[in-house]
Amino acid sequence: QVQLVESGGGLVQAGGSLRLSCAASGRTFSIYIMGWFRQAPGKEREFVATIGWSGGTTYYADSVKGRFTISRDSAKNTLYLQMNSLLPEDTGVYYCAAEDGRRLVVAPGEYDYWGQGTQVTVSS
């Protein structure tokens, strides 16, 4: 198993930036596909970005492409999400997730482990 703890959320004005972190512990971090998801009030959890084992392969939701960057540091067992040019519609609880597989996936149901989430609020 792996345990995930997100941090870095907060309140920011539109156009600003935040960097989220997800610290992993337990089973070897490097063997997992990692992803970021978000959930706005009254809406379903949605895919944001995912990254492969080595960090060389990434995939983004169209809504964040060009603004967000997912990365991982296996030496620190940490996943990151750099969010730039934030919009009010980026507001929500952001979750990191781990998937014990071999390919990038975007469906929440494919992920095996989840963090508790961190709130991101973007004001207009």
Secondary structure, DSSP 8 states (H G I E B T S, - for coil): -EEEEEE--EEEETT--EEEEEEEEES-GGGSEEEEEEE-TTS--EEEEEE-TTS--EEE-TTTTTTEEEEEETTTTEEEEEE-S--GGG-EEEEEEEE-SSS----GGG--EE---EEEEEE-
